[in-house]
Amino acid sequence: MDPSAPSSRSWSIYGRLEITQRYEILERIGSGAYADVYRGRRRSDGIVVALKEIHDYQSSFREIEALQTLRDSPNVVDLLEYFWQEDEDAVLVLEFLPTDLASVIRDAKRGPGLAAGEVKQWMLQILRGVDACHRNSVVHRDLKPSNLLISAEGVLKLADFGQSRILQETRYISRDNRPHEPGSENEAWIPQQPAIVGEGNQPWPDVPENPTSLQPRPINEDEYLRELDGLKAKYAMEDTDKEMSLQDGDASCLATCSTGDVEDDPFKGSYTYEVEEVQEDDESGALTSCVGTRWFRAPELLYGSTTYGLEIDLWSLGCIFAELLSLAPLFPGTSDIDQLGKIISVLGDLTEETWPGCSKLPDYNKIFFNKIENPIGLEACLQNRSAAEVNIVRRLLCYNPASRASAMELLQDRYFAEEPLPVPISELKVPSTKDGHDESSPEEWADYRDLGSDSDLDEFGSVDVTTTEKGFSIRFA
């Protein structure tokens, strides 16, 4: 299907005068379950932008909240403005970035590969983007090569914050919206919340071009929570809520032996500002384990954790860096259970010795694997790479989340100061556009196509299911 051809659900943006009066909509460049993305041109100055029309309230709220918090971060995509009014989808106006890291890896695999200095420069930019997120308590929850967009000049920026969360939601925000340590109890608590444009079907006549001009009024936390509950009730669609709550509460991705993974091929041809279906976080504050794309999902998520933190992004970074070094995905699991199996086959058994406290994870005593006597090891997966390069990946791919190196720590690692030095951004080889995979080379993309349901266990051979007091356990040979 031609992605530029409008679908029945994507015509709404063309009928919204507050948008079409400011932007010429050129073509649709991507479509997903919860968003359509268009390439547009700002009429006032001819600047090309991406218009992301999000069909899910929660994703809209989270992306706007995160991007406002991270504005002016050099390695995070810029939110120029947004439109949001009653009975209409949110439309985010984002800077247009023509390609992504997945395309860089694809081109390198077809050609001469990536030089060590190029790999270092890509790593540095990713680390700076993640460091900006984590310093602001934003956990991205879906880091992968196709969500790392790249400008024509080689500047890499984190994008697609529809699954993100701000973990310290009660932190104080100064008047310039910069977080700082809590002070007096009388100090105003100013949340990072999206403005709602207009009343009824009437657009707000003067939408600011720069989100920095959207100054929230000081309110206390109780007022904010009441307003947020009202907005959720006002904008939530009944059918969407039913779909998004199927695995809330105690049922995790693995506990039900279903996946919660409705993400499509992570490197398909659609534009990367795409929202994937995710499960909702619990109202009590527990986080859902069904987030992110499987190949980059941390072990604690695969075992059903709802109390994870920023460290899940660090695991994803390790998988991304390994792919930059080898030009192949490190853990290309075909299901959540297969994903765990691939991780254990490389890193060894996940036990209390390797991760104190792991036995308390919700699904740890439900999923069992035979003991791995001789794990493959990272060195075997990253052949012909230096010890320093393997060590960077090893510092991220730790079973124990507390042992993973932070982005800030890695930015100071001597690896980046040693020869060969990172190449200047201007010398990076940047694909001209982000496009789909080459159908003439099916073997290159075979692993990316099957991210199906965990409910199909035929591929695992011998499976032993045992009933327990709390449910069941499954052992895989």
C-alpha positions as a printed NumPy array, in Angstrom:
array([[  0.   ,   0.   ,   0.   ],
       [  1.265,   3.433,  -0.905],
       [  1.955,   5.196,   2.448],
       [  1.185,   8.562,   0.874],
       [ -2.36 ,   7.486,   0.027],
       [ -4.716,   8.768,   2.757],
       [ -6.762,   6.146,   4.576],
       [-10.283,   6.549,   5.857],
       [ -8.983,   7.396,   9.321],
       [ -6.391,   9.942,   8.224],
       [ -8.58 ,  12.513,   6.513],
       [ -9.339,  14.392,   9.727],
       [ -6.104,  16.357,   9.608],
       [ -7.045,  17.787,   6.207],
       [-10.265,  19.222,   7.598],
       [ -8.714,  21.002,  10.561],
       [ -8.333,  24.612,   9.556],
       [ -6.134,  25.533,  12.509],
       [ -3.563,  23.151,  11.021],
       [ -4.032,  23.577,   7.271],
       [ -3.938,  27.36 ,   7.56 ],
       [ -0.447,  27.095,   9.065],
       [  0.888,  24.008,   7.265],
       [  0.723,  22.596,   3.77 ],
       [  0.281,  18.839,   4.109],
       [  2.483,  17.269,   1.438],
       [  2.084,  13.503,   1.916],
       [  1.517,  10.787,   4.432],
       [  4.838,   9.13 ,   5.164],
       [  3.901,   6.623,   7.844],
       [  0.97 ,   4.9  ,   9.447],
       [  0.578,   2.732,  12.541],
       [ -2.07 ,   1.431,  14.883],
       [ -2.231,   4.676,  16.839],
       [ -0.664,   7.356,  14.664],
       [ -0.349,   8.692,  11.132],
       [  2.601,  10.86 ,  10.143],
       [  2.697,  13.425,   7.348],
       [  5.431,  15.462,   5.801],
       [  4.354,  19.078,   5.76 ],
       [  5.625,  22.564,   5.034],
       [  5.12 ,  25.552,   7.297],
       [  3.48 ,  28.236,   5.2  ],
       [  5.136,  31.14 ,   7.018],
       [  8.731,  30.214,   6.147],
       [  8.708,  27.015,   4.043],
       [ 10.305,  24.849,   6.765],
       [  9.605,  21.123,   6.231],
       [  8.13 ,  19.446,   9.321],
       [  6.64 ,  16.132,  10.412],
       [  2.983,  16.241,  11.484],
       [  2.204,  13.344,  13.813],
       [ -1.502,  12.7  ,  14.264],
       [ -1.912,  10.479,  17.347],
       [ -5.143,   8.527,  17.759],
       [ -4.563,   7.5  ,  21.383],
       [ -4.996,   9.944,  24.253],
       [ -2.441,   8.423,  26.607],
       [  0.299,   8.294,  23.976],
       [ -0.42 ,  11.911,  23.04 ],
       [ -0.204,  13.074,  26.615],
       [  3.021,  11.211,  27.345],
       [  4.796,  12.311,  24.191],
       [  3.935,  15.974,  24.677],
       [  4.845,  15.843,  28.355],
       [  8.22 ,  14.228,  27.664],
       [  9.147,  16.467,  24.735],
       [  8.251,  19.62 ,  26.662],
       [ 10.4  ,  18.431,  29.548],
       [ 13.296,  17.676,  27.165],
       [ 13.03 ,  20.698,  24.908],
       [ 16.324,  22.252,  23.848],
       [ 18.123,  18.903,  24.318],
       [ 20.395,  18.665,  21.244],
       [ 19.878,  14.92 ,  20.833],
       [ 16.104,  14.78 ,  21.346],
       [ 13.673,  15.537,  18.536],
       [ 12.198,  19.05 ,  18.7  ],
       [  8.486,  19.564,  19.351],
       [  7.705,  22.809,  17.498],
       [  4.063,  23.057,  18.537],
       [  0.972,  20.905,  18.887],
       [ -2.778,  21.066,  18.314],
       [ -5.264,  19.394,  20.62 ],
       [ -8.955,  20.115,  20.992],
       [-12.052,  18.26 ,  22.106],
       [-13.166,  15.355,  19.88 ],
       [-10.026,  15.598,  17.77 ],
       [ -6.73 ,  13.698,  17.786],
       [ -3.625,  15.461,  19.   ],
       [ -1.332,  16.589,  16.17 ],
       [  2.306,  17.154,  17.057],
       [  4.463,  19.334,  14.822],
       [  7.988,  17.912,  14.968],
       [ 11.209,  18.695,  13.187],
       [ 11.56 ,  16.553,  10.099],
       [ 14.457,  14.087,  10.189],
       [ 14.797,  12.034,   6.995],
       [ 16.513,   8.848,   8.186],
       [ 17.353,   6.722,  11.235],
       [ 19.985,   4.48 ,  12.782],
       [ 18.287,   1.365,  11.392],
       [ 18.989,   2.677,   7.909],
       [ 22.613,   3.389,   8.847],
       [ 23.024,  -0.218,  10.014],
       [ 21.296,  -1.547,   6.909],
       [ 23.536,   0.436,   4.538],
       [ 26.66 ,  -0.518,   6.485],
       [ 25.747,  -4.192,   6.269],
       [ 25.366,  -3.929,   2.498],
       [ 28.548,  -1.936,   2.06 ],
       [ 31.917,  -1.563,   3.743],
       [ 30.597,  -1.596,   7.313],
       [ 31.119,   1.044,   9.986],
       [ 34.555,   2.28 ,  10.997],
       [ 35.316,   2.337,  14.73 ],
       [ 35.355,   6.152,  14.721],
       [ 31.889,   6.231,  13.161],
       [ 30.531,   3.781,  15.711],
       [ 31.904,   5.954,  18.52 ],
       [ 30.258,   9.088,  17.16 ],
       [ 26.861,   7.389,  16.851],
       [ 27.26 ,   5.995,  20.377],
       [ 28.156,   9.4  ,  21.799],
       [ 25.08 ,  11.038,  20.319],
       [ 22.806,   8.273,  21.594],
       [ 24.333,   8.503,  25.059],
       [ 23.85 ,  12.281,  25.149],
       [ 20.181,  11.875,  24.245],
       [ 19.6  ,   9.175,  26.857],
       [ 21.542,  11.161,  29.461],
       [ 19.262,  14.161,  28.843],
       [ 16.224,  11.918,  29.366],
       [ 17.515,  10.332,  32.553],
       [ 18.688,  13.616,  34.094],
       [ 15.06 ,  14.723,  33.736],
       [ 13.72 ,  11.388,  35.078],
       [ 12.241,  10.461,  31.699],
       [ 12.371,   6.743,  30.903],
       [ 11.87 ,   6.253,  27.161],
       [ 10.789,   2.577,  27.316],
       [ 11.149,   1.939,  23.586],
       [ 14.729,   2.626,  22.537],
       [ 15.684,   0.889,  19.27 ],
       [ 17.527,   1.869,  16.074],
       [ 14.37 ,   2.93 ,  14.231],
       [ 13.485,   5.384,  17.023],
       [ 16.862,   7.121,  16.711],
       [ 16.297,   9.609,  13.912],
       [ 19.061,  11.352,  12.004],
       [ 19.252,  14.673,  10.189],
       [ 20.825,  15.074,   6.775],
       [ 23.851,  16.573,   8.569],
       [ 24.33 ,  13.508,  10.78 ],
       [ 22.792,  14.744,  14.042],
       [ 21.072,  11.858,  15.837],
       [ 17.977,  12.493,  17.984],
       [ 15.791,  10.294,  20.167],
       [ 12.196,  10.178,  18.98 ],
       [  8.845,   8.455,  19.581],
       [  8.146,   9.125,  23.252],
       [  4.632,   7.666,  23.187],
       [  5.608,   4.962,  25.688],
       [  7.719,   7.203,  27.923],
       [  7.085,   8.014,  31.55 ],
       [  8.384,  10.716,  33.859],
       [  9.239,   8.717,  36.95 ],
       [  9.49 ,  11.575,  39.447],
       [  6.068,  13.011,  38.797],
       [  5.981,  15.044,  41.998],
       [  9.239,  16.884,  41.466],
       [  9.216,  20.658,  41.6  ],
       [  9.51 ,  22.674,  38.403],
       [ 10.974,  26.148,  38.445],
       [  9.443,  29.074,  36.604],
       [ 11.588,  28.331,  33.556],
       [ 10.363,  24.71 ,  33.74 ],
       [ 13.763,  23.382,  34.809],
       [ 13.605,  20.713,  37.503],
       [ 15.353,  21.418,  40.789],
       [ 15.43 ,  20.038,  44.284],
       [ 12.196,  20.46 ,  46.267],
       [ 12.26 ,  23.508,  48.449],
       [  9.63 ,  25.078,  50.655],
       [  6.307,  23.303,  51.057],
       [  4.647,  26.539,  49.968],
       [  6.404,  26.469,  46.595],
       [  4.047,  25.968,  43.656],
       [  4.013,  22.524,  42.085],
       [  3.879,  23.035,  38.302],
       [  3.4  ,  19.809,  36.362],
       [  4.53 ,  19.215,  32.813],
       [  1.087,  18.817,  31.288],
       [ -0.196,  19.398,  27.759],
       [ -2.43 ,  22.345,  27.062],
       [ -5.815,  21.554,  25.533],
       [ -6.387,  23.73 ,  22.489],
       [ -9.776,  25.34 ,  22.274],
       [-13.224,  24.532,  23.654],
       [-15.695,  22.291,  21.877],
       [-14.841,  22.189,  18.197],
       [-13.503,  25.727,  18.126],
       [ -9.728,  25.932,  17.674],
       [ -7.636,  28.09 ,  19.894],
       [ -7.033,  31.069,  17.602],
       [ -3.483,  31.784,  18.689],
       [ -1.528,  28.565,  19.141],
       [  2.117,  29.388,  20.019],
       [  4.771,  28.149,  17.615],
       [  7.202,  27.265,  20.37 ],
       [  6.142,  25.152,  23.334],
       [  8.365,  27.233,  25.605],
       [  5.649,  29.904,  25.455],
       [  3.13 ,  27.495,  26.972],
       [  3.442,  28.51 ,  30.627],
       [  1.374,  26.313,  32.979],
       [ -0.303,  28.092,  35.841],
       [  0.841,  27.209,  39.381],
       [ -1.497,  24.634,  40.932],
       [ -1.096,  22.226,  43.774],
       [ -0.701,  18.508,  43.204],
       [ -4.259,  17.591,  44.224],
       [ -5.708,  20.066,  41.723],
       [ -3.49 ,  18.699,  38.982],
       [ -4.482,  15.098,  39.641],
       [ -8.172,  16.048,  39.585],
       [ -7.712,  17.879,  36.273],
       [ -5.769,  14.958,  34.829],
       [ -8.503,  12.482,  35.83 ],
       [-11.057,  14.738,  34.181],
       [ -9.062,  14.942,  30.97 ],
       [ -8.595,  11.184,  30.855],
       [-12.317,  10.608,  31.284],
       [-13.082,  13.243,  28.685],
       [-10.756,  12.044,  25.965],
       [-10.443,   8.297,  26.511],
       [-12.204,   6.224,  23.854],
       [-14.155,   3.299,  25.28 ],
       [-12.962,   0.718,  22.767],
       [ -9.342,   1.789,  23.117],
       [ -9.539,   1.552,  26.894],
       [-10.796,  -2.02 ,  26.631],
       [ -7.943,  -2.987,  24.329],
       [ -5.319,  -1.286,  26.441],
       [ -6.386,  -2.878,  29.742],
       [ -6.398,  -6.53 ,  28.709],
       [ -3.252,  -7.328,  30.665],
       [ -3.356,  -4.759,  33.446],
       [ -2.925,  -5.619,  37.085],
       [ -1.295,  -8.907,  37.961],
       [ -1.33 , -10.387,  34.459],
       [  2.011,  -9.774,  32.811],
       [  3.262, -10.668,  29.345],
       [  4.56 , -14.044,  30.451],
       [  2.176, -14.934,  33.226],
       [ -0.581, -15.541,  30.708],
       [  1.733, -17.03 ,  28.078],
       [  0.496, -14.367,  25.714],
       [  2.678, -11.617,  24.476],
       [  1.257,  -8.158,  24.821],
       [  3.638,  -7.61 ,  21.903],
       [  1.563,  -6.127,  19.143],
       [  4.496,  -4.233,  17.725],
       [  5.122,  -4.786,  14.067],
       [  8.464,  -5.305,  12.36 ],
       [ 10.697,  -2.729,  14.082],
       [ 12.475,  -1.917,  10.827],
       [  9.52 ,  -1.8  ,   8.474],
       [  9.287,   0.912,   5.888],
       [  6.921,   3.287,   7.645],
       [  8.255,   6.486,   9.155],
       [  9.627,   6.132,  12.628],
       [  7.349,   8.562,  14.456],
       [  4.977,   5.646,  14.868],
       [  3.09 ,   4.697,  18.003],
       [  2.832,   1.05 ,  18.911],
       [  0.079,  -0.357,  21.067],
       [  1.139,  -0.599,  24.693],
       [ -0.519,  -1.751,  27.882],
       [ -1.521,   0.85 ,  30.436],
       [  0.341,   1.492,  33.666],
       [ -1.631,   0.725,  36.796],
       [ -3.422,   3.618,  38.517],
       [ -1.64 ,   2.719,  41.762],
       [  1.675,   3.678,  40.16 ],
       [  2.815,   0.218,  39.11 ],
       [  4.33 ,   0.248,  35.632],
       [  3.389,  -2.217,  32.933],
       [  6.021,  -4.753,  31.882],
       [  4.602,  -4.881,  28.341],
       [  6.536,  -1.952,  26.904],
       [  9.232,  -1.589,  24.303],
       [ 10.137,  -3.739,  21.341],
       [ 11.012,  -7.311,  22.274],
       [ 14.577,  -7.483,  20.937],
       [ 15.582,  -4.524,  23.119],
       [ 13.49 ,  -5.393,  26.193],
       [ 15.261,  -5.805,  29.532],
       [ 15.065,  -9.129,  31.423],
       [ 13.119,  -7.567,  34.291],
       [ 10.368,  -6.653,  31.831],
       [ 10.363, -10.136,  30.328],
       [  9.88 , -11.522,  33.841],
       [  6.95 ,  -9.188,  34.502],
       [  8.467,  -6.474,  36.692],
       [  6.247,  -3.469,  37.43 ],
       [  8.77 ,  -1.625,  39.623],
       [ 11.573,  -1.026,  37.142],
       [ 13.342,   2.248,  36.523],
       [ 15.596,   4.095,  34.103],
       [ 17.791,   1.001,  33.847],
       [ 15.53 ,  -0.622,  31.252],
       [ 16.74 ,   2.032,  28.783],
       [ 20.338,   1.091,  29.569],
       [ 19.704,  -2.541,  28.626],
       [ 18.216,  -1.334,  25.337],
       [ 21.361,   0.745,  24.776],
       [ 23.499,  -2.363,  25.163],
       [ 21.471,  -4.151,  22.495],
       [ 21.693,  -1.14 ,  20.171],
       [ 25.46 ,  -0.778,  20.622],
       [ 25.951,  -4.497,  20.008],
       [ 24.013,  -4.143,  16.755],
       [ 26.153,  -1.178,  15.718],
       [ 29.262,  -3.295,  16.273],
       [ 28.073,  -6.522,  14.623],
       [ 25.457,  -5.121,  12.184],
       [ 23.046,  -7.817,  13.38 ],
       [ 20.545,  -7.909,  16.252],
       [ 22.034,  -9.468,  19.379],
       [ 18.89 , -11.109,  20.775],
       [ 16.359, -11.568,  17.914],
       [ 13.702, -13.428,  19.894],
       [ 10.555, -14.64 ,  18.158],
       [  8.525, -14.44 ,  21.376],
       [  9.059, -13.225,  24.923],
       [ 10.024, -16.723,  26.058],
       [ 12.374, -17.202,  23.121],
       [ 13.806, -13.767,  23.9  ],
       [ 14.705, -14.892,  27.419],
       [ 16.186, -18.081,  26.029],
       [ 18.434, -16.168,  23.618],
       [ 19.62 , -13.834,  26.381],
       [ 20.423, -16.712,  28.74 ],
       [ 22.223, -18.644,  26.   ],
       [ 24.626, -15.698,  25.584],
       [ 24.974, -14.332,  29.12 ],
       [ 24.398, -17.479,  31.168],
       [ 21.853, -18.445,  33.791],
       [ 19.868, -15.756,  35.544],
       [ 20.109, -16.629,  39.23 ],
       [ 20.275, -15.027,  42.664],
       [ 24.049, -15.093,  42.287],
       [ 24.01 , -13.021,  39.089],
       [ 21.112, -10.834,  40.217],
       [ 20.242, -10.774,  43.917],
       [ 16.475, -10.469,  44.274],
       [ 15.576, -11.757,  40.809],
       [ 13.597, -14.658,  42.295],
       [ 11.025, -12.104,  43.486],
       [ 10.142, -11.071,  39.935],
       [  6.486, -11.916,  39.171],
       [  7.221, -14.591,  36.565],
       [ 10.601, -15.868,  37.73 ],
       [  9.145, -19.024,  39.293],
       [  6.836, -19.656,  36.353],
       [  9.371, -19.844,  33.512],
       [ 12.343, -22.208,  33.742],
       [ 15.186, -23.063,  31.374],
       [ 17.697, -25.865,  31.539],
       [ 21.011, -24.831,  33.067],
       [ 23.463, -23.326,  30.577],
       [ 26.85 , -24.941,  31.189],
       [ 28.749, -22.973,  28.529],
       [ 27.104, -19.667,  27.577],
       [ 28.081, -18.269,  24.192],
       [ 29.438, -15.024,  25.643],
       [ 29.502, -11.512,  24.227],
       [ 32.942, -11.947,  22.691],
       [ 31.64 , -14.691,  20.391],
       [ 28.706, -12.519,  19.365],
       [ 30.961,  -9.523,  18.699],
       [ 33.748, -11.196,  16.803],
       [ 36.604,  -9.049,  15.509],
       [ 35.685,  -6.226,  17.866],
       [ 38.11 ,  -4.813,  20.417],
       [ 38.023,  -5.647,  24.111],
       [ 37.084,  -2.012,  24.822],
       [ 34.089,  -2.222,  22.503],
       [ 32.876,  -5.474,  24.045],
       [ 33.348,  -3.974,  27.5  ],
       [ 31.041,  -1.044,  26.682],
       [ 28.293,  -3.505,  25.77 ],
       [ 29.02 ,  -5.688,  28.819],
       [ 28.64 ,  -2.723,  31.179],
       [ 25.093,  -2.246,  29.883],
       [ 23.924,  -5.843,  29.506],
       [ 24.017,  -6.732,  33.192],
       [ 21.252,  -8.856,  34.649],
       [ 21.229,  -6.753,  37.806],
       [ 19.801,  -3.347,  36.806],
       [ 21.805,  -1.641,  39.57 ],
       [ 25.036,  -2.799,  37.929],
       [ 24.348,  -1.241,  34.536],
       [ 26.502,   1.75 ,  33.666],
       [ 24.581,   5.009,  33.339],
       [ 24.717,   7.108,  30.192],
       [ 26.666,   9.755,  32.086],
       [ 29.253,   7.2  ,  33.235],
       [ 29.733,   5.872,  29.719],
       [ 30.148,   9.371,  28.294],
       [ 33.207,   9.67 ,  30.535],
       [ 34.619,   6.268,  29.572],
       [ 38.166,   6.39 ,  28.239],
       [ 37.022,   4.336,  25.236],
       [ 35.808,   7.546,  23.594],
       [ 39.13 ,   9.327,  24.185],
       [ 41.293,   6.566,  22.702],
       [ 42.342,   6.101,  19.097],
       [ 40.606,   5.904,  16.772],
       [ 38.775,   8.983,  17.98 ],
       [ 35.107,   9.589,  17.14 ],
       [ 34.836,  11.082,  13.668],
       [ 33.326,  14.562,  13.335],
       [ 29.574,  14.51 ,  12.756],
       [ 30.144,  16.054,   9.342],
       [ 32.098,  12.951,   8.261],
       [ 29.403,  10.421,   9.134],
       [ 27.884,   8.511,   6.226],
       [ 24.174,   9.334,   6.369],
       [ 21.586,   7.536,   4.192],
       [ 19.655,  10.001,   2.069],
       [ 16.28 ,   8.731,   3.261],
       [ 14.724,   6.186,   5.553],
       [ 13.215,   3.465,   3.423],
       [ 11.94 ,  -0.057,   3.774],
       [ 13.898,  -3.252,   3.627],
       [ 15.067,  -4.743,   0.399],
       [ 12.617,  -7.476,  -0.592],
       [ 15.281,  -8.913,  -2.873],
       [ 17.365,  -9.857,   0.154],
       [ 14.921, -11.807,   2.333],
       [ 17.627, -13.501,   4.385],
       [ 18.765, -10.104,   5.67 ],
       [ 15.328,  -9.348,   7.083],
       [ 13.998, -12.775,   8.013],
       [ 14.531, -12.243,  11.737],
       [ 12.684,  -8.925,  11.681],
       [  9.447, -10.286,  10.282],
       [  8.263, -12.726,  12.912],
       [  7.511, -11.028,  16.184],
       [  4.395, -13.077,  16.742],
       [  2.476, -14.321,  19.739],
       [  4.012, -16.18 ,  22.645],
       [  0.988, -18.472,  22.617],
       [  2.526, -20.579,  19.856],
       [  4.965, -22.857,  21.687],
       [  5.607, -25.377,  18.902],
       [  9.039, -23.938,  18.124],
       [ 10.391, -24.795,  21.578],
       [ 10.199, -28.561,  21.281],
       [  9.965, -30.158,  24.717],
       [  7.749, -28.126,  27.051],
       [  6.824, -29.154,  30.6  ],
       [  3.847, -27.32 ,  32.143],
       [  3.324, -27.781,  35.896],
       [  0.391, -26.516,  37.944],
       [  1.363, -24.594,  41.085],
       [ -0.521, -22.953,  43.95 ],
       [ -0.209, -19.553,  42.267],
       [ -0.821, -20.678,  38.698],
       [  1.669, -22.713,  36.689],
       [  5.289, -23.001,  35.661],
       [  6.764, -23.809,  32.28 ],
       [ 10.127, -25.481,  31.695],
       [ 11.842, -25.313,  28.3  ],
       [ 14.503, -27.726,  27.156]])
